[in-house]
Amino acid sequence: MPDRIPSIRADQYVTPPNWAIQQRRLIDLMNQAGVFYASKYVRSDNTLIWKDSWPGMDGSDDAYESFWTFPLFYLVGGSEQIHQMSRQLWDSITWQFTEYGQIYREFDAYYDWMHHGESYSYLYYLGLCDPFVFKDRQRARRFASFYIGEDPEAKNYDPDRKLIRSPLNGSRGPRLEMSREDWSTHRDVLSNYPAPYEDIPGVETEKANWNDDETFTVILELLNQRMAKGDVPLNLTATSLILHAFSYDNDTKYKKWILDYLTAWQKRAEENHGIIPDNIGLNGEIGENMNGKWWGGYYGWYWPHGATNLLESTLISGCNALMLTGNTDCLNLARSQQDLLWSLGKKQDGHRVVPFKHTDNGWDSYRLMPSNFPIQLWNVSESKVDLERVNRLTDSEKWSKQIGGRDDNGGWFRFVRGEFPEFPEHVLAANIDYMNQRLEMIENDDTEPETWDVHHWQTRNPVWPQGLLQLTTGGPTAIYHGGMLNCRIRHFDLMKKRAGLPEDVSALVDQISECRFRLQLINLNPISSRSVVSLAGAFGEHQFKSVTAGKRTISIDSKWLQVDLQPRCGITLEIKTERFVNSPQYDFPWCVEEQMLSPIQLRTPNIDPGSVPVGG
């Protein structure tokens, strides 16, 4: 526990603003909605009501996705019941998909990092909820060992060439050759996508029929020849898993791995004339299995989504490295790829569109640059150069109408820049509407579990705290496929000694400028006082330097700040910070028993029984 947390007393009566009332209303409603949702789709032992078998390598990510909003909701003020449910559900989903065959040693046996990212965001939020859960800490170290070269069974990483050895990786190591069964549950879905290559004999490029056995046989053979062996930029998302382990005990080996791996990809982009190549062979060569082509890799510039996954993974890794070093140059790889696409853009219907795919004939698939990519850059750097990357977008007038969705951070950006004062009421109303739509879907769901798609639960999850997160922490929603939370502040309940806003308290970060932001705190309780302890950043990576309330400025030098709110009182604070000056850490502002338990030393698996001496 810190020696002394700077504290401020708020004793000015305020008339509660509408945003504060609606915040608490939404929290109360989501607490009820989450329990109702789980009661519909989860058995008494917290396993999912579903099929008795599920083949292939896909599926566990969708199950985790169906409930990872629970710990995120708890972080902004959801109930302790929601928190405990989220932990029980993680354990049960992990057990259930181990039985189905996708998970081994509590981690996906093998899959790609778009899907791993969807799954393990759940764990990152659990770490923020309570950093002293021994099992979580143990898992974090074990899962990291799969990727930094410490686990003899999961040899995913080549430390000499600084590469992950396959796009499909996990607790069983790299999947260097895929089977027909691996793709069995995905063939219907992929029949709606373009073929993975443009030169497959007898297969249409625009839409390949994976359900046709002959076509699938040809595609699978080419996938194993060209895509299964070697590294892809998507694997940069694994840096979040390693940062997750670092955040428990700040072991420098995790920091070194993240920086080494990002540097390796920066060098590959430099060698490829500034364009990040999307396939690296096992020998470390660009295009090694693609006849020298730098495009055409798994989740690369061509298939299936194009630039989206490369922009996400370079952003995620750059933000993670920045959190560890405080050096905004870590963002340069992400910046360069956004700038590259922008330079290749053209005018269309009054807007600038950029290419999102590279085919054998060159750049293609032009569309608007999604605002979330430059907004995420500006959010962490707060620099003028990244602000210009946001401001050059030509469709910002639409952002105010597109709020409440997964990556809809445009309205939030306009709000904290002073351009959209109605945003708090709009986003809270959008989240309530979203919740009510999902509740109606649940109430009208009379289908049989055997008929359910693997996305059945997540499309009905009513717990979506996006607006609450943006308003209370002063940050955007995390990059969806495995990004860490990057914000200015998060809050703890001093009385209950838990993460999340205290009961009856509302919070709003409504202005952000370079190294400064404004925070409002309101205690809606008419009788009882409330104490909020706040942390500078999601991981305490920042430092509070001064706080101004009215005409009074207090100098502080702490990552913690306590505000004691008297009944019916509120306060507005102008807060000055130093950014990225502390090591990111899962932390609480008070001591917890047994927090320093040493990790269990894992037994080394006996991979080759014949190598064990008789009697040994």
C-alpha positions as a printed NumPy array, in Angstrom:
array([[  0.   ,   0.   ,   0.   ],
       [  1.302,   3.501,  -0.758],
       [  2.722,   5.348,   2.28 ],
       [  0.296,   8.201,   1.791],
       [ -2.371,   8.8  ,  -0.811],
       [ -2.994,  12.506,  -1.507],
       [ -6.62 ,  13.304,  -0.674],
       [ -9.144,  16.007,  -1.456],
       [-12.445,  16.691,   0.296],
       [-15.478,  17.508,  -1.845],
       [-18.114,  19.336,   0.199],
       [-19.808,  21.519,  -2.413],
       [-23.478,  20.608,  -2.917],
       [-24.437,  20.11 ,  -6.569],
       [-27.609,  19.463,  -8.49 ],
       [-26.955,  16.052, -10.09 ],
       [-26.517,  16.411, -13.858],
       [-28.453,  14.064, -16.095],
       [-25.349,  12.146, -17.193],
       [-24.596,  11.253, -13.546],
       [-28.112,   9.945, -12.915],
       [-28.146,   7.964, -16.177],
       [-24.743,   6.436, -15.413],
       [-25.924,   4.946, -12.152],
       [-29.198,   3.856, -13.758],
       [-27.321,   2.014, -16.49 ],
       [-25.076,   0.296, -13.927],
       [-28.115,  -0.858, -11.938],
       [-29.877,  -2.145, -15.047],
       [-26.829,  -4.002, -16.37 ],
       [-26.302,  -5.703, -13.017],
       [-29.783,  -7.203, -13.407],
       [-29.457,  -7.879, -17.136],
       [-26.19 ,  -9.794, -16.7  ],
       [-27.696, -12.179, -14.159],
       [-30.773, -12.695, -16.337],
       [-28.643, -13.412, -19.414],
       [-26.484, -15.962, -17.618],
       [-29.517, -17.689, -16.109],
       [-30.843, -18.308, -19.626],
       [-27.71 , -19.8  , -21.179],
       [-25.637, -21.221, -18.306],
       [-26.212, -24.3  , -16.159],
       [-25.975, -24.243, -12.372],
       [-22.316, -25.315, -12.655],
       [-21.669, -22.341, -14.999],
       [-21.1  , -24.461, -18.107],
       [-22.78 , -23.294, -21.291],
       [-26.016, -24.955, -22.324],
       [-25.047, -26.235, -25.762],
       [-24.084, -29.209, -27.915],
       [-22.507, -32.405, -26.578],
       [-19.605, -32.193, -29.078],
       [-17.842, -29.521, -31.09 ],
       [-15.004, -30.306, -33.542],
       [-12.312, -28.16 , -35.153],
       [ -9.98 , -25.532, -33.731],
       [-12.543, -22.718, -33.517],
       [-15.139, -21.878, -30.886],
       [-13.625, -21.237, -27.487],
       [-12.967, -17.613, -28.441],
       [-16.681, -17.087, -29.061],
       [-17.554, -18.564, -25.681],
       [-15.083, -16.289, -23.886],
       [-16.306, -13.332, -25.962],
       [-19.807, -13.99 , -24.714],
       [-18.809, -13.028, -21.162],
       [-15.588, -10.972, -21.241],
       [-17.661,  -7.814, -20.825],
       [-18.536,  -8.959, -17.295],
       [-15.129,  -8.16 , -15.707],
       [-14.899,  -4.995, -17.815],
       [-18.281,  -3.903, -16.461],
       [-17.125,  -4.637, -12.909],
       [-14.108,  -2.379, -13.481],
       [-16.377,   0.623, -14.002],
       [-18.755,  -0.146, -11.133],
       [-20.619,  -3.39 , -11.799],
       [-21.618,  -5.573,  -8.861],
       [-19.472,  -8.04 ,  -6.956],
       [-21.916, -10.722,  -8.13 ],
       [-20.999,  -9.897, -11.743],
       [-17.316, -10.116, -10.826],
       [-17.644, -13.538,  -9.213],
       [-19.788, -14.782, -12.085],
       [-17.121, -13.679, -14.545],
       [-14.485, -15.768, -12.743],
       [-16.708, -18.831, -12.468],
       [-17.672, -18.547, -16.127],
       [-14.038, -18.313, -17.26 ],
       [-13.202, -21.495, -15.376],
       [-16.269, -23.308, -16.715],
       [-15.766, -22.262, -20.334],
       [-12.132, -23.347, -20.098],
       [-13.166, -26.747, -18.722],
       [-15.953, -27.211, -21.288],
       [-13.802, -26.403, -24.322],
       [-11.055, -28.625, -22.947],
       [-13.626, -31.413, -23.091],
       [-14.595, -30.387, -26.64 ],
       [-10.913, -30.537, -27.576],
       [-10.017, -26.943, -28.459],
       [ -8.262, -26.09 , -25.169],
       [ -5.217, -27.816, -23.67 ],
       [ -3.526, -26.759, -20.429],
       [ -6.179, -24.036, -20.034],
       [ -5.138, -22.326, -23.301],
       [ -6.17 , -22.864, -26.905],
       [ -4.165, -25.754, -28.296],
       [ -3.62 , -23.761, -31.491],
       [ -5.384, -20.933, -33.268],
       [ -4.509, -17.512, -34.643],
       [ -3.984, -14.312, -32.671],
       [ -7.098, -12.607, -33.952],
       [ -9.074, -15.272, -32.084],
       [ -6.606, -15.589, -29.191],
       [ -6.93 , -11.823, -28.802],
       [-10.693, -12.128, -28.529],
       [-10.353, -14.857, -25.902],
       [ -7.641, -13.537, -23.619],
       [ -8.862,  -9.96 , -23.276],
       [-11.013, -11.677, -20.654],
       [ -7.888, -12.474, -18.599],
       [ -6.459,  -8.976, -18.934],
       [ -9.64 ,  -7.502, -17.452],
       [ -9.632, -10.062, -14.642],
       [ -6.094,  -8.946, -13.776],
       [ -7.296,  -5.354, -13.494],
       [-10.262,  -6.464, -11.365],
       [ -8.105,  -8.158,  -8.736],
       [ -4.336,  -8.566,  -9.14 ],
       [ -4.005, -10.894,  -6.155],
       [ -5.858, -13.965,  -7.448],
       [ -3.137, -16.591,  -7.234],
       [ -4.48 , -18.756, -10.058],
       [ -4.594, -15.782, -12.422],
       [ -0.968, -14.92 , -11.722],
       [  0.122, -18.508, -12.146],
       [ -1.731, -18.796, -15.45 ],
       [ -0.231, -15.559, -16.735],
       [  3.31 , -16.867, -16.239],
       [  2.509, -20.249, -17.743],
       [  0.742, -18.819, -20.795],
       [  3.626, -16.393, -21.399],
       [  6.04 , -19.326, -21.292],
       [  4.347, -20.734, -24.404],
       [  5.626, -17.73 , -26.377],
       [  8.967, -16.668, -24.917],
       [ 10.702, -19.997, -25.433],
       [ 10.449, -21.437, -21.917],
       [  7.913, -24.221, -22.442],
       [  9.386, -27.397, -23.978],
       [  6.023, -28.575, -25.318],
       [  4.907, -25.296, -26.915],
       [  7.862, -24.35 , -29.086],
       [  6.14 , -21.424, -30.734],
       [  9.088, -19.023, -30.735],
       [ 12.41 , -19.041, -32.558],
       [ 14.619, -16.847, -30.331],
       [ 17.419, -16.619, -32.891],
       [ 15.276, -15.327, -35.745],
       [ 12.83 , -13.534, -33.428],
       [  9.797, -15.134, -35.018],
       [  6.705, -17.07 , -34.01 ],
       [  6.83 , -20.233, -36.081],
       [  3.255, -20.393, -37.336],
       [  0.14 , -18.217, -37.612],
       [ -1.624, -21.025, -35.726],
       [ -0.067, -21.447, -32.307],
       [ -0.908, -22.13 , -28.689],
       [ -0.34 , -24.533, -25.844],
       [  0.553, -27.41 , -28.178],
       [  3.025, -25.291, -30.112],
       [  2.975, -24.227, -33.773],
       [  0.478, -25.943, -36.07 ],
       [  2.775, -26.411, -39.046],
       [  0.251, -28.535, -40.905],
       [ -3.506, -28.068, -40.674],
       [ -5.989, -30.925, -40.919],
       [ -9.401, -31.114, -42.537],
       [-10.927, -31.378, -39.082],
       [ -9.294, -28.104, -37.993],
       [-11.46 , -26.187, -40.459],
       [-14.583, -28.324, -40.171],
       [-16.726, -25.713, -38.388],
       [-15.5  , -22.837, -40.559],
       [-16.168, -24.129, -44.039],
       [-19.654, -22.595, -44.257],
       [-18.357, -19.209, -43.106],
       [-15.368, -19.125, -45.452],
       [-17.522, -19.985, -48.446],
       [-18.719, -16.381, -48.218],
       [-15.162, -14.993, -48.45 ],
       [-12.793, -14.633, -51.405],
       [-10.43 , -17.519, -52.028],
       [ -7.187, -17.232, -50.014],
       [ -5.195, -17.098, -53.286],
       [ -5.829, -15.793, -56.772],
       [ -4.077, -18.617, -58.611],
       [ -5.974, -21.726, -57.459],
       [ -6.784, -23.868, -60.512],
       [-10.524, -24.271, -61.053],
       [-11.468, -22.122, -58.03 ],
       [-13.214, -18.77 , -58.337],
       [-11.257, -15.93 , -56.78 ],
       [-14.245, -13.859, -55.62 ],
       [-15.888, -16.657, -53.655],
       [-14.448, -20.128, -53.065],
       [-16.861, -22.926, -52.178],
       [-15.162, -24.469, -49.148],
       [-18.139, -26.817, -48.798],
       [-17.148, -28.571, -52.007],
       [-14.784, -31.373, -50.949],
       [-12.563, -31.151, -54.031],
       [-12.213, -27.39 , -53.693],
       [-11.514, -27.687, -49.98 ],
       [ -8.822, -30.323, -50.594],
       [ -6.999, -28.018, -53.017],
       [ -7.297, -25.015, -50.683],
       [ -6.086, -26.954, -47.643],
       [ -3.046, -28.236, -49.525],
       [ -2.105, -24.688, -50.52 ],
       [ -2.743, -23.353, -47.003],
       [ -0.252, -25.874, -45.65 ],
       [  2.301, -25.066, -48.353],
       [  2.068, -21.287, -48.167],
       [  0.531, -20.158, -44.875],
       [  1.105, -22.671, -42.084],
       [  4.857, -22.282, -41.637],
       [  6.379, -19.021, -40.464],
       [  5.481, -15.689, -38.916],
       [  2.758, -13.136, -39.674],
       [  2.128,  -9.595, -38.312],
       [ -1.03 , -10.842, -36.599],
       [  1.258, -12.543, -34.056],
       [  2.271,  -9.09 , -32.754],
       [ -0.965,  -9.273, -30.76 ],
       [  0.763, -11.869, -28.551],
       [  2.593,  -8.933, -26.945],
       [ -0.559,  -8.3  , -24.874],
       [ -0.315, -11.754, -23.31 ],
       [  3.314, -11.075, -22.396],
       [  2.486,  -7.61 , -21.021],
       [ -0.233,  -9.325, -18.972],
       [  2.45 , -11.507, -17.34 ],
       [  4.767,  -8.511, -16.858],
       [  2.   ,  -6.585, -15.079],
       [  1.95 ,  -9.09 , -12.207],
       [  5.593,  -8.894, -11.12 ],
       [  7.49 ,  -6.684, -13.643],
       [  9.887,  -9.447, -14.654],
       [ 12.221,  -7.819, -17.207],
       [ 12.344, -10.919, -19.426],
       [  8.803, -10.149, -20.571],
       [  9.676,  -6.548, -21.401],
       [ 12.703,  -7.66 , -23.391],
       [ 10.662, -10.157, -25.406],
       [  8.044,  -7.56 , -26.371],
       [ 10.645,  -5.023, -27.479],
       [ 12.724,  -7.618, -29.338],
       [  9.723,  -8.968, -31.205],
       [  8.395,  -5.541, -32.209],
       [ 11.889,  -4.513, -33.344],
       [ 12.105,  -7.625, -35.529],
       [  8.925,  -6.617, -37.355],
       [ 10.103,  -3.023, -37.686],
       [ 13.242,  -4.296, -39.437],
       [ 11.174,  -6.493, -41.763],
       [  9.094,  -3.482, -42.78 ],
       [ 12.262,  -1.444, -43.413],
       [ 13.662,  -4.257, -45.574],
       [ 10.393,  -4.259, -47.551],
       [ 10.54 ,  -0.554, -48.47 ],
       [  8.395,   0.528, -45.524],
       [  5.544,  -1.959, -46.059],
       [  5.172,  -4.578, -43.353],
       [  5.343,  -7.963, -45.119],
       [  2.578, -10.355, -44.166],
       [  4.518, -13.625, -44.395],
       [  7.948, -14.623, -43.098],
       [  9.264, -18.151, -43.591],
       [ 10.861, -20.321, -40.933],
       [ 14.271, -19.185, -42.189],
       [ 13.289, -15.572, -41.575],
       [ 12.918, -14.651, -45.244],
       [ 10.161, -12.423, -46.584],
       [  7.883, -14.353, -48.955],
       [  9.781, -17.583, -48.341],
       [  6.731, -19.774, -48.986],
       [  4.971, -17.337, -51.347],
       [  7.455, -17.273, -54.233],
       [  8.943, -14.064, -52.903],
       [  5.666, -12.139, -52.573],
       [  5.43 ,  -9.962, -49.459],
       [  1.637, -10.181, -49.542],
       [ -0.71 , -13.157, -49.382],
       [ -0.047, -14.428, -45.855],
       [ -2.537, -15.594, -43.242],
       [ -4.686, -12.642, -42.112],
       [ -2.463, -10.485, -44.27 ],
       [ -2.802,  -7.843, -46.956],
       [ -5.108, -10.01 , -49.057],
       [ -7.028, -12.673, -47.084],
       [ -9.487, -12.611, -45.459],
       [ -9.91 ,  -9.027, -44.151],
       [ -6.912,  -7.201, -45.555],
       [ -5.347,  -4.204, -43.803],
       [ -7.628,  -4.24 , -40.759],
       [ -5.753,  -6.991, -38.943],
       [ -2.323,  -5.544, -39.761],
       [ -3.329,  -2.094, -38.531],
       [ -4.737,  -3.604, -35.34 ],
       [ -1.721,  -5.772, -34.533],
       [  0.84 ,  -3.026, -35.179],
       [ -1.199,  -0.668, -32.973],
       [ -1.573,  -3.214, -30.164],
       [  2.144,  -4.025, -30.068],
       [  3.171,  -0.371, -30.367],
       [  0.899,   0.663, -27.487],
       [  2.209,  -2.214, -25.357],
       [  5.822,  -1.241, -26.016],
       [  5.06 ,   2.418, -25.272],
       [  3.561,   1.417, -21.93 ],
       [  6.818,  -0.346, -21.074],
       [  9.24 ,   2.328, -22.26 ],
       [  7.459,   5.692, -22.394],
       [  8.95 ,   6.102, -25.883],
       [  6.381,   7.177, -28.492],
       [  8.739,   5.972, -31.244],
       [  7.308,   2.548, -30.436],
       [  4.233,   3.725, -32.373],
       [  6.191,   4.36 , -35.562],
       [  5.431,   0.999, -37.169],
       [  1.698,   1.535, -36.646],
       [  1.959,   5.138, -37.825],
       [  3.891,   4.188, -40.942],
       [  1.311,   1.639, -42.096],
       [ -1.56 ,   4.094, -41.618],
       [  0.418,   6.764, -43.48 ],
       [  1.255,   4.315, -46.251],
       [ -2.404,   3.579, -46.922],
       [ -3.249,   7.275, -46.689],
       [ -0.598,   8.084, -49.312],
       [ -2.161,   5.513, -51.641],
       [ -5.663,   6.96 , -51.214],
       [ -7.893,   8.654, -53.736],
       [-10.983,  10.858, -53.787],
       [-14.356,   9.119, -53.971],
       [-17.768,  10.732, -53.368],
       [-16.14 ,  13.707, -51.682],
       [-14.075,  11.596, -49.251],
       [-10.591,  10.135, -49.291],
       [-10.631,   6.357, -49.478],
       [ -7.623,   4.107, -48.984],
       [ -6.799,   0.576, -50.193],
       [ -7.366,  -2.24 , -47.732],
       [ -6.058,  -5.126, -49.821],
       [ -3.075,  -5.904, -51.999],
       [ -3.744,  -8.404, -54.778],
       [ -1.513,  -9.819, -57.484],
       [ -2.585,  -6.793, -59.547],
       [ -1.715,  -4.242, -56.864],
       [ -3.66 ,  -2.231, -54.276],
       [ -7.427,  -2.708, -54.186],
       [-10.597,  -2.648, -52.009],
       [-10.721,   1.111, -51.353],
       [-12.787,   2.423, -48.451],
       [-12.749,   5.034, -45.698],
       [-10.005,   4.763, -43.1  ],
       [-11.794,   3.734, -39.869],
       [-11.413,   6.514, -37.314],
       [-10.499,   4.088, -34.53 ],
       [ -6.95 ,   3.548, -35.809],
       [ -5.692,   7.163, -35.643],
       [ -7.807,   7.835, -32.536],
       [ -6.028,   5.008, -30.721],
       [ -2.664,   6.521, -31.724],
       [ -3.633,   9.968, -30.45 ],
       [ -5.106,   8.508, -27.259],
       [ -1.739,   7.135, -26.15 ],
       [  0.614,   9.768, -27.562],
       [ -1.518,  12.926, -27.142],
       [  0.801,  14.376, -29.803],
       [  0.031,  16.965, -32.465],
       [  1.237,  14.665, -35.238],
       [ -1.238,  11.961, -34.23 ],
       [ -3.995,  14.521, -33.721],
       [ -3.443,  15.531, -37.344],
       [ -3.87 ,  11.897, -38.39 ],
       [ -7.348,  12.035, -36.861],
       [ -8.203,  15.467, -38.205],
       [ -7.322,  14.565, -41.79 ],
       [-10.211,  12.105, -41.91 ],
       [-13.086,  13.498, -43.954],
       [-16.115,  11.786, -42.446],
       [-16.034,  13.073, -38.854],
       [-19.546,  14.511, -39.133],
       [-20.829,  10.922, -39.05 ],
       [-19.092,  10.014, -35.794],
       [-21.775,  11.623, -33.636],
       [-24.35 ,   9.278, -35.179],
       [-22.256,   6.128, -34.809],
       [-21.949,   5.626, -31.078],
       [-22.437,   2.665, -28.803],
       [-20.804,   0.027, -31.006],
       [-17.682,  -2.089, -30.606],
       [-15.083,   0.266, -32.098],
       [-17.129,   3.474, -32.114],
       [-14.706,   5.873, -30.458],
       [-15.243,   8.782, -32.85 ],
       [-18.043,  10.338, -30.806],
       [-15.945,  10.033, -27.639],
       [-13.003,  11.721, -29.372],
       [-15.151,  14.649, -30.497],
       [-16.549,  14.946, -26.953],
       [-13.218,  15.179, -25.122],
       [-12.039,  17.644, -27.776],
       [-15.004,  19.912, -26.987],
       [-16.997,  19.284, -30.185],
       [-19.855,  17.05 , -29.003],
       [-21.141,  18.069, -25.545],
       [-24.241,  15.855, -25.863],
       [-22.135,  12.694, -26.079],
       [-22.593,  11.42 , -22.472],
       [-26.392,  11.371, -22.681],
       [-26.308,   9.964, -26.223],
       [-23.901,   7.121, -25.513],
       [-25.638,   6.106, -22.279],
       [-28.983,   6.067, -24.091],
       [-27.421,   4.007, -26.898],
       [-26.076,   1.492, -24.365],
       [-29.47 ,   1.196, -22.685],
       [-31.091,   0.661, -26.079],
       [-28.483,  -1.979, -26.945],
       [-29.127,  -3.742, -23.634],
       [-32.898,  -3.707, -24.133],
       [-32.606,  -5.113, -27.654],
       [-30.521,  -8.02 , -26.337],
       [-32.944,  -8.65 , -23.491],
       [-35.777,  -8.874, -25.997],
       [-33.776, -11.384, -28.04 ],
       [-33.246, -13.471, -24.906],
       [-36.92 , -13.347, -23.937],
       [-37.972, -14.47 , -27.429],
       [-35.336, -17.182, -27.78 ],
       [-37.207, -20.489, -27.876],
       [-34.713, -22.287, -30.132],
       [-33.   , -25.568, -29.235],
       [-29.363, -25.492, -28.084],
       [-28.431, -28.164, -30.634],
       [-29.288, -25.687, -33.393],
       [-27.245, -22.797, -31.992],
       [-24.308, -21.337, -33.824],
       [-21.159, -20.732, -31.763],
       [-21.972, -17.002, -31.78 ],
       [-25.425, -17.526, -30.288],
       [-24.592, -16.239, -26.801],
       [-22.419, -13.259, -27.652],
       [-25.037, -11.802, -29.991],
       [-27.413, -11.757, -26.997],
       [-25.058, -10.469, -24.295],
       [-26.766,  -7.352, -22.818],
       [-23.755,  -6.3  , -20.727],
       [-22.013,  -3.745, -22.932],
       [-20.305,  -1.068, -20.797],
       [-18.635,   0.809, -23.668],
       [-20.135,   4.19 , -22.777],
       [-19.448,   3.739, -19.069],
       [-15.811,   2.966, -19.812],
       [-15.322,   5.967, -22.103],
       [-16.979,   8.402, -19.717],
       [-15.436,   7.261, -16.426],
       [-11.851,   6.473, -17.5  ],
       [-11.172,   9.064, -20.2  ],
       [-10.128,   6.494, -22.756],
       [-11.534,   4.656, -25.766],
       [-12.585,   1.042, -25.751],
       [ -9.583,  -1.232, -26.189],
       [ -8.683,  -2.455, -29.673],
       [-11.073,  -5.352, -29.959],
       [ -8.861,  -8.263, -30.99 ],
       [ -6.596,  -8.301, -27.948],
       [ -5.665,  -4.705, -27.145],
       [ -4.933,  -3.553, -23.606],
       [ -6.909,  -0.814, -21.896],
       [ -5.294,   2.613, -22.358],
       [ -6.964,   5.377, -20.363],
       [ -6.212,   8.341, -18.131],
       [ -7.712,   7.179, -14.851],
       [ -9.647,   4.371, -13.241],
       [-11.369,   4.188,  -9.904],
       [-11.601,   2.098,  -6.718],
       [-14.069,   1.889,  -3.86 ],
       [-12.15 ,   2.641,  -0.652],
       [-14.825,   1.336,   1.713],
       [-15.351,  -2.019,  -0.028],
       [-11.709,  -2.299,  -1.131],
       [-12.552,  -3.256,  -4.684],
       [-11.979,  -2.001,  -8.214],
       [-14.745,   0.113,  -9.735],
       [-16.672,   3.201,  -8.723],
       [-18.283,   3.164,  -5.283],
       [-22.039,   2.823,  -5.076],
       [-23.888,   6.081,  -5.866],
       [-20.816,   7.727,  -7.444],
       [-20.663,   8.883, -11.062],
       [-17.522,   9.993, -12.907],
       [-16.896,  11.886, -16.122],
       [-13.692,  12.78 , -17.957],
       [-14.932,  15.518, -20.26 ],
       [-11.801,  17.294, -21.491],
       [ -8.416,  15.982, -22.642],
       [ -5.388,  17.913, -23.807],
       [ -1.688,  17.142, -23.753],
       [ -0.796,  15.803, -20.263],
       [ -4.027,  17.247, -18.806],
       [ -7.625,  16.167, -18.364],
       [-10.697,  17.252, -16.446],
       [-12.587,  14.898, -14.123],
       [-15.987,  15.372, -12.517],
       [-17.064,  13.208,  -9.565],
       [-20.613,  13.229,  -8.148],
       [-21.965,  11.509,  -5.023],
       [-25.684,  10.942,  -5.597],
       [-26.284,   9.535,  -2.127],
       [-28.328,  12.008,  -0.037],
       [-27.086,  10.77 ,   3.344],
       [-23.765,   8.893,   3.162],
       [-20.322,  10.025,   2.081],
       [-18.277,   8.057,  -0.464],
       [-14.506,   7.838,  -0.949],
       [-13.001,   7.239,  -4.379],
       [ -9.368,   6.263,  -4.876],
       [ -8.214,   6.778,  -8.45 ],
       [ -5.203,   5.422, -10.331],
       [ -3.283,   7.278, -13.039],
       [ -3.89 ,   5.036, -16.05 ],
       [ -5.312,   1.53 , -16.261],
       [ -2.02 ,   0.062, -14.981],
       [ -0.7  ,   3.016, -12.945],
       [  1.624,   3.805, -15.846],
       [  1.091,   7.576, -15.424],
       [  1.76 ,   9.94 , -12.511],
       [ -0.484,  12.669, -11.14 ],
       [  1.512,  15.896, -10.789],
       [ -1.058,  18.506,  -9.755],
       [ -4.779,  18.855,  -9.128],
       [ -6.755,  22.08 ,  -9.454],
       [-10.183,  22.44 ,  -7.834],
       [-11.668,  25.869,  -8.4  ],
       [ -8.94 ,  28.413,  -7.646],
       [ -6.849,  26.042,  -5.557],
       [ -4.006,  24.001,  -7.073],
       [ -2.36 ,  21.197,  -5.111],
       [  1.005,  19.775,  -6.16 ],
       [  1.183,  16.006,  -5.857],
       [  3.555,  13.334,  -7.085],
       [  1.669,  10.063,  -6.933],
       [ -0.098,   7.599,  -9.146],
       [ -2.917,   7.531,  -6.556],
       [ -5.466,  10.186,  -5.664],
       [ -8.284,  10.004,  -3.09 ],
       [-11.435,  12.113,  -3.207],
       [-13.777,  12.091,  -0.204],
       [-17.246,  13.009,  -1.465],
       [-19.72 ,  14.282,   1.091],
       [-23.439,  13.465,   0.622],
       [-25.029,  15.231,  -2.374],
       [-21.679,  16.784,  -3.276],
       [-19.547,  16.899,  -6.372],
       [-16.224,  18.243,  -7.537],
       [-14.491,  19.166, -10.785],
       [-10.744,  18.536, -10.941],
       [ -8.22 ,  19.727, -13.51 ],
       [ -5.488,  17.089, -13.376],
       [ -1.981,  17.41 , -14.763],
       [ -0.032,  14.201, -15.377],
       [  3.272,  12.796, -16.511],
       [  2.565,   9.993, -18.922],
       [  4.163,   6.544, -19.109],
       [  6.672,   7.155, -16.333],
       [  5.754,   4.133, -14.159],
       [  6.056,   0.445, -14.952],
       [  2.607,  -0.933, -15.794],
       [  1.352,  -3.081, -12.96 ],
       [ -1.825,  -4.739, -11.771],
       [ -2.198,  -2.88 ,  -8.507],
       [ -4.525,  -1.985,  -5.641],
       [ -4.254,   0.982,  -3.258],
       [ -4.312,  -1.331,  -0.226],
       [ -2.636,  -4.481,   0.987],
       [ -4.073,  -7.92 ,   0.33 ],
       [ -3.128, -11.005,   2.303],
       [ -0.963, -13.577,   0.524],
       [ -0.265, -11.165,  -2.309],
       [  3.395, -12.236,  -2.473],
       [  2.842, -15.967,  -2.915],
       [  5.598, -17.451,  -5.052],
       [  4.47 , -19.111,  -8.284],
       [  4.226, -22.885,  -8.349],
       [  7.192, -24.366, -10.166],
       [  5.806, -26.343, -13.058],
       [  7.035, -29.878, -13.66 ],
       [  8.812, -30.174, -16.999],
       [  6.741, -32.487, -19.226],
       [  8.363, -35.724, -20.332],
       [  8.072, -35.291, -24.083],
       [ 10.075, -38.375, -25.022],
       [  9.403, -41.337, -22.687],
       [ 12.343, -43.218, -24.196],
       [ 14.768, -40.596, -22.947],
       [ 14.03 , -41.284, -19.263],
       [ 16.579, -43.634, -17.623],
       [ 15.234, -46.839, -16.156],
       [ 14.253, -46.202, -12.579],
       [ 14.674, -42.416, -13.072]])
